[in-house]
């Protein structure tokens, strides 16, 4: 949405694309977007997190690098593909505060939630 907003304002495409110091020939939107999605988000909430470092919240995802949406993507474009062009089922595991809450795309209390929701829906419909 940030890129779309900037396109509307500037009437140009790829506004957020920047070059990497390691690969100046490669323009990457992830260079701009990844900090917005991680460090800057935590900073806006005055939380310590958004990066893997001592003293930071251990909130992170694990992606399936064999997922069809990113198979064959060169390493230099992988972050862009994950952020801009992949589907949600690319995320395999989710950790919040160092605790795994989603394993193999299933929330740890998903079955309990389904059971309680079904019981409530049945009660409301009866």
C-alpha positions as CSV (number, residue, x, y, z in Angstrom):
1,X,0.0,0.0,0.0
2,X,2.9,2.3,0.6
3,X,4.1,1.9,-2.9
4,X,0.6,2.4,-4.3
5,X,0.2,5.6,-2.3
6,X,3.6,6.9,-3.6
7,X,2.7,6.1,-7.2
8,X,-0.5,8.1,-6.8
9,X,1.4,11.1,-5.3
10,X,4.3,11.1,-7.8
11,X,2.7,9.5,-10.8
12,X,5.7,7.3,-11.1
13,X,6.3,3.6,-10.6
14,X,8.8,1.8,-8.3
15,X,9.2,4.8,-6.0
16,X,10.4,2.7,-3.2
17,X,13.0,0.7,-5.2
18,X,16.5,1.4,-4.0
19,X,19.9,0.0,-4.8
20,X,21.7,-2.2,-2.3
21,X,25.3,-1.2,-1.3
22,X,26.3,-4.8,-2.0
23,X,24.5,-5.0,-5.3
24,X,24.2,-1.5,-6.8
25,X,22.9,-2.9,-10.1
26,X,19.9,-4.5,-8.4
27,X,17.0,-2.2,-7.5
28,X,15.0,-3.6,-4.6
29,X,11.7,-2.5,-3.1
30,X,12.5,-4.7,-0.1
31,X,15.3,-2.4,0.8
32,X,12.7,0.2,1.7
33,X,9.8,-2.1,2.7
34,X,11.5,-4.5,5.0
35,X,12.5,-1.9,7.6
36,X,9.0,-0.4,7.5
37,X,7.5,-3.8,8.2
38,X,9.9,-4.7,11.0
39,X,12.0,-2.1,12.9
40,X,10.0,1.0,12.1
41,X,6.7,-0.8,13.1
42,X,8.1,-1.7,16.4
43,X,9.6,1.8,16.9
44,X,6.2,3.4,16.2
45,X,4.8,1.3,19.1
46,X,7.8,2.1,21.3
47,X,8.6,-1.6,21.5
48,X,12.0,-3.3,21.3
49,X,11.8,-5.5,18.3
50,X,11.9,-5.8,14.5
51,X,15.3,-7.3,14.2
52,X,17.1,-10.3,15.4
53,X,19.4,-9.0,18.2
54,X,19.9,-9.4,22.0
55,X,17.3,-7.6,24.0
56,X,14.8,-7.5,21.1
57,X,11.4,-9.4,21.0
58,X,11.9,-12.6,19.2
59,X,9.0,-12.2,16.7
60,X,9.6,-13.7,13.4
61,X,8.3,-16.0,10.6
62,X,9.8,-19.0,8.9
63,X,9.1,-19.2,5.2
64,X,9.0,-22.3,3.1
65,X,11.8,-21.8,0.6
66,X,10.4,-24.6,-1.6
67,X,7.0,-23.0,-2.0
68,X,6.0,-22.7,-5.7
69,X,5.6,-18.9,-5.5
70,X,9.3,-18.4,-4.9
71,X,10.9,-21.5,-6.6
72,X,13.6,-20.3,-9.0
73,X,13.8,-16.8,-7.6
74,X,17.4,-15.6,-7.4
75,X,18.6,-15.0,-3.9
76,X,19.1,-11.3,-4.8
77,X,15.4,-11.0,-5.5
78,X,14.1,-13.3,-2.8
79,X,13.1,-10.6,-0.3
80,X,11.2,-8.7,-3.0
81,X,9.3,-11.9,-4.0
82,X,8.4,-12.8,-0.5
83,X,7.1,-9.3,0.4
84,X,5.4,-8.5,-2.9
85,X,4.5,-11.6,-4.8
86,X,4.0,-14.6,-2.5
87,X,0.9,-16.0,-1.0
88,X,0.2,-16.4,2.7
89,X,0.7,-20.1,2.7
90,X,4.4,-19.4,2.1
91,X,4.6,-18.8,5.9
92,X,5.3,-22.1,7.6
93,X,5.9,-21.1,11.2
94,X,5.3,-18.0,13.3
95,X,7.1,-17.1,16.6
96,X,6.0,-14.4,18.9
97,X,8.1,-13.5,21.9
98,X,10.3,-16.5,21.1
99,X,7.3,-18.9,21.4
100,X,6.1,-20.8,18.4
101,X,2.4,-20.1,17.9
102,X,2.0,-21.5,14.4
103,X,3.6,-24.7,13.4
104,X,3.3,-26.0,9.8
105,X,0.6,-23.4,9.1
106,X,-1.5,-24.4,12.1
107,X,-2.1,-22.3,15.2
108,X,-1.4,-24.1,18.4
109,X,-5.0,-23.7,19.6
110,X,-6.7,-23.9,16.2
111,X,-8.7,-27.1,17.0
112,X,-9.9,-25.6,20.3
113,X,-11.0,-22.4,18.5
114,X,-12.9,-24.4,15.8
115,X,-14.6,-26.5,18.5
116,X,-15.7,-23.5,20.5
117,X,-16.8,-21.5,17.4
118,X,-18.9,-24.5,16.1
119,X,-20.6,-24.9,19.5
120,X,-21.3,-21.2,19.7
121,X,-22.7,-21.1,16.1
122,X,-24.9,-24.1,16.8
123,X,-26.2,-22.5,20.0
124,X,-26.9,-19.2,18.2
125,X,-28.7,-20.9,15.3
126,X,-30.8,-23.1,17.6
